[in-house]
Amino acid sequence: MSAKHITVENMAHEIGVDPTAFGAALRSANFSPRKANKDREVKIGSEEHSAMRSVLVTLLRRRVTH
Protein backbone atom coordinates (compact mmCIF):
# COMPACT_ATOMS: atom_id res chain seq x y z
CA MET A 1 0.00 0.00 0.00
CA SER A 2 1.50 3.33 -1.01
CA ALA A 3 1.44 6.39 1.24
CA LYS A 4 -1.20 8.97 0.46
CA HIS A 5 -0.11 12.51 -0.35
CA ILE A 6 -1.84 15.87 -0.57
CA THR A 7 -0.87 19.14 -2.22
CA VAL A 8 -0.97 22.63 -0.75
CA GLU A 9 -3.58 23.53 -3.33
CA ASN A 10 -5.81 20.60 -2.36
CA MET A 11 -5.46 21.35 1.35
CA ALA A 12 -6.54 24.93 0.76
CA HIS A 13 -9.44 24.04 -1.53
CA GLU A 14 -10.78 21.46 0.92
CA ILE A 15 -11.60 24.18 3.42
CA GLY A 16 -12.23 27.11 1.11
CA VAL A 17 -8.96 29.00 1.46
CA ASP A 18 -7.15 30.66 -1.43
CA PRO A 19 -4.14 28.46 -2.29
CA THR A 20 -2.02 31.52 -3.02
CA ALA A 21 -2.74 32.93 0.45
CA PHE A 22 -1.93 29.56 2.00
CA GLY A 23 1.33 29.40 0.07
CA ALA A 24 2.24 32.90 1.27
CA ALA A 25 1.44 31.89 4.86
CA LEU A 26 3.69 28.84 4.48
CA ARG A 27 6.54 31.00 3.19
CA SER A 28 6.03 33.38 6.12
CA ALA A 29 6.25 30.37 8.44
CA ASN A 30 9.61 29.49 6.83
CA PHE A 31 8.54 26.39 4.94
CA SER A 32 10.97 25.60 2.15
CA PRO A 33 9.90 26.86 -1.26
CA ARG A 34 8.17 24.55 -3.68
CA LYS A 35 10.01 23.14 -6.65
CA ALA A 36 9.76 25.19 -9.83
CA ASN A 37 6.38 24.74 -11.52
CA LYS A 38 5.34 22.10 -8.97
CA ASP A 39 2.90 22.32 -6.10
CA ARG A 40 4.23 21.20 -2.74
CA GLU A 41 3.08 17.67 -1.95
CA VAL A 42 3.38 16.08 1.47
CA LYS A 43 2.62 12.69 2.96
CA ILE A 44 -0.66 12.76 4.89
CA GLY A 45 0.03 12.22 8.57
CA SER A 46 3.67 13.30 8.36
CA GLU A 47 5.20 15.94 10.64
CA GLU A 48 5.33 18.37 7.72
CA HIS A 49 1.63 17.78 6.96
CA SER A 50 0.77 18.44 10.61
CA ALA A 51 2.83 21.65 10.64
CA MET A 52 1.19 22.82 7.40
CA ARG A 53 -2.24 22.15 8.91
CA SER A 54 -1.28 24.36 11.85
CA VAL A 55 -0.42 27.19 9.46
CA LEU A 56 -3.72 26.63 7.68
CA VAL A 57 -5.67 26.82 10.96
CA THR A 58 -3.89 30.07 11.85
CA LEU A 59 -4.80 31.46 8.43
CA LEU A 60 -8.44 30.45 8.93
CA ARG A 61 -8.57 32.05 12.38
CA ARG A 62 -7.24 35.33 10.99
CA ARG A 63 -9.82 35.22 8.21
CA VAL A 64 -12.68 34.66 10.66
CA THR A 65 -11.64 37.49 12.96
CA HIS A 66 -11.25 40.06 10.16
Beta strands, then each sheet from edge to edge (+ up, - down):
strand 1: 5-7
strand 2: 41-43
sheet 1: 1+ 2-
end
